Amino acid sequence: MSEGSLQRAGQLRRQLQEHNHRYYVLDDPTVSDAEYDALFRELQALEAAHPELRTPDSPTQRVGGVASSEFASVRHRVPMLSLNNCFSEEELRDFDRRVREGLGRATVAYAAEPKLDGLAVSLIYEDGVFVRGATRGDGETGEDISDNLRTIRRIPLRLHPSTSSGHTASKVVEVRGEVYLPHEGFRRMNEEAAAKGEKLYVNPRNAAAGSLRQLDSTITAKRPLAFYAYGVAQGLPPQRRTHMDMLQQLRDWGFPVSELVRRVEAADGCLAYYGEIGAKRASLPFDIDGVVYKLDDLAGREELGFVSRAPRWAVAHKYPAEEAQTLLENVDFQVGRTGVLTPTARLRTVFVGGANVSNATLHNMDEVARKDVHIGDTVIVRRAGDVIPEVKAVVLALRPADARPVVMPAHCPVCGSEVRRDPEGVAYRCVGRLVCKAQLKQALQHFVSRKAADIDGVGEALISELVERERLKSPADLYTLEVADVAQLYKSAEVAPAKIIEAIAARRELALSRLIYALGIPSVGETTAKDLARHLGAFERVRVALPEVLTLVEGIGVAAAEEIGSFFADAHNAAAVDALLERVTISGEQPVSAEIADQCSLAALLAQQQVKGLGPVKAEKLTAGLGSVTELLVRIDDPALAALLDERTAAAVQAHFAESANRERLQLLERQFEAFGLTGAAATQRAAAGGPLAGKTFVLTGTLPVPRDEVAAQIEAGGGKVSGSVSAKTDFLVAGEAAGSKLAKAEKLGVTVLDYAALQGLLGGEKP
């Protein structure tokens, strides 16, 4: 080994120790992480080449070593005593009185600091070098965890040679402090454990304890543990006479000390500090369970001494527990203003965070699954400050045999509508947007908003009051309001209520795009509503459109198409839409756009089936000369058709349509395209000049002998137009069984009413 290697190793150790001090204690790093790593790797290489250069205080010794079989016992040179607790102002004032009386003083000062919820440790330094670290244990004897403590970068392996105080270290120095796990580190550890399918940690303190008691220190080295020093048990220079002096000495030696420590005067100062830290508690980056008051005067401490196993000169003022254990008796689902269902735990009442808690949030079903929550479990509940209580973890060891999984209901507990998971999120949502009382206020506020129905004067307060009185149960009810319904909300009852009713009446005719947007369909914003109106042209087409048709509209993906379909498929929404269409007229309806029509050939239908190898070009070849899906399916095994494709694609097409579900879906799509006047015979007839129903507008109501979309297809094939609402412009109402209010409105307006048989007569050329 050369003299140069020896000198370089010493230089590197000093540089790295200085950089650690600036980073972890002064929070003022002077080199980048990359520069630090380069120095560290250089020292590692030197020590690997010359093991005799390796010293106990070398920064390379933080990475952990050979696993131990057990921890050795360590007897503390100075006992690590516990603190007495107080829980009220009265108890705190009693403590202050005893201190003052014991010292014969009128008032005293205290050092006040947060009580970290971690593990107390003792650190021994000899000639400035870390030689041993131990747990508190029973106060007299702890466990030697030196190898694990070496891995914590905030603990200096050599006392910093600071000359700022002019004080040098004694032969032996013993420092006391707290090892803890910051919230961010705890979150990362649980994320990594979850990704590996491992058991999650219950709380930061348990995770820190488990990390410190690893027999393999290389595991501890990977854990994001932190440390704060709070005292010197031996070796404090005699010039340091107060606790605040002691903390400054710890800083000078290179230890991190909490920036939240304050010197306070008397009991009132303690209580003010308790309130200040309590207000910050929920936002602190680590857990605390109280604050500690210590007599600042070190000589006074000697005078007061100890009682039993605790000092007379210090006390821990505890906050109400933020975590508690209790029984999860049931899980309910709360429906929010946007229809999201949130699982809520019903608990056996427990006192936590300063209040009795019987309900706690479970956030969402992904969290329920991640935490493996079952009804009947014993759970840990957390409540910090004013934060909503949450179920933090399950005590799996106490799970009973009859514990039941938490299951999302299939139907909304408020309105009975279907519950669906957001296609691109974690939330489950009630689709009954227009009738669900939990969503109704927000749905109505959206309906009357400027870009929707644009009804001036109908504000949040009015809607809230009328919903509470059950005068408004769906958007249609807005159009039945009278002056008397709103007069009692206004002092000048002659003017404002009448104007509101006039404003509602002025919006009885709505543009198609506004109506679509006003319904508040998930995934349908203002732009999407305009695109649907422009491309599909009529409300009834939007309402019955299959997902494959909706996705033809630019900007609408599969997820949005499914959201739209679910909204209209819900019976509760359908009833609300029907009621609304009885009271409003839709303007701006028109034929399907050319852009959509161009995509709706038989070949396009076939290409949509996603049969392997069957793209648009081959689909065109296959359907050339065929007039309908029916003809295609009849001839699907025809060798002449198969000859148009390669052998593999032909086999894939035949296998695909051998399944009845695929055949039925293609036929359903064709019927819808024909209903929209887009393909097949319907398109041909519509394109022809005239037709038996040319220029006539029809509205359908009630249960007809065949599906409505087929009836609509027949009407449009005959040159007619199908509308969703009855108005003075309606020529015919086709009424089936159980016809609703559309029938009454048609009769009132003098609209001709037909049954299905009479419609067939018109299609055959008969006179009405």
Sequence and secondary structure as in RCSB ss.txt:
>XXXX:A:sequence
MSEGSLQRAGQLRRQLQEHNHRYYVLDDPTVSDAEYDALFRELQALEAAHPELRTPDSPTQRVGGVASSEFASVR
HRVPMLSLNNCFSEEELRDFDRRVREGLGRATVAYAAEPKLDGLAVSLIYEDGVFVRGATRGDGETGEDISDNLR
TIRRIPLRLHPSTSSGHTASKVVEVRGEVYLPHEGFRRMNEEAAAKGEKLYVNPRNAAAGSLRQLDSTITAKRPL
AFYAYGVAQGLPPQRRTHMDMLQQLRDWGFPVSELVRRVEAADGCLAYYGEIGAKRASLPFDIDGVVYKLDDLAG
REELGFVSRAPRWAVAHKYPAEEAQTLLENVDFQVGRTGVLTPTARLRTVFVGGANVSNATLHNMDEVARKDVHI
GDTVIVRRAGDVIPEVKAVVLALRPADARPVVMPAHCPVCGSEVRRDPEGVAYRCVGRLVCKAQLKQALQHFVSR
KAADIDGVGEALISELVERERLKSPADLYTLEVADVAQLYKSAEVAPAKIIEAIAARRELALSRLIYALGIPSVG
ETTAKDLARHLGAFERVRVALPEVLTLVEGIGVAAAEEIGSFFADAHNAAAVDALLERVTISGEQPVSAEIADQC
SLAALLAQQQVKGLGPVKAEKLTAGLGSVTELLVRIDDPALAALLDERTAAAVQAHFAESANRERLQLLERQFEA
FGLTGAAATQRAAAGGPLAGKTFVLTGTLPVPRDEVAAQIEAGGGKVSGSVSAKTDFLVAGEAAGSKLAKAEKLG
VTVLDYAALQGLLGGEKP
>XXXX:A:secstr
  HHHHHHHHHHHHHHHHHHHHHHTSS   S HHHHHHHHHHHHHHHHH GGG  TT GGGGG  S  SS  EEE
 SS      EE SHHHHHHHHHHHHHHHT S  EEEEEEEESSEEEEEEEETTEEEEEEE TTSSEEEB HHHHH
T TTS SB     SS     SEEEEEEEEE  HHHHHHHHHHHHHTT    S HHHHHHHHHT SSHHHHHTS  
EEEEEEEEE   TT  BHHHHHHHHHHHT    TT EEEEHHHHHHHHHHHHHHHGGGSSS EEEEEEEESBHHH
HHHH EETTEETTEEEEE   SEEEEEEEEEEEEE TTSEEEEEEEEEEEEETTEEEEEEE   HHHHHHHT EE
T EEEEE  TTS  EEEEE GGG  TT EE    SB TTT  BEEE TTSS EEES TTT HHHHHHHHHHHTST
TTT  TT  HHHHHHHHHTTS SSGGGGGG  HHHHHTT SSTTTHHHHHHHHHHTTSEEEHHHHHHHTT TT  
HHHHHHHHHHH SHHHHHH  HHHHTTSTT  HHHHHHHHHHHHSHHHHHHHHHHHTT EEE      HHHHTT 
SHHHHHHTT  TT  HHHHHHHHTT   HHHHHHTTT HHHHTTS HHHHHHHHHHHTSHHHHHHHHHHHHHHHH
TT SHHHHHHHHSS  TTTT EEEEESB SS HHHHHHHHHHTT EEESS  TT  EEEE BT  HHHHHHHHHT
 EEE HHHHHHHHTT   
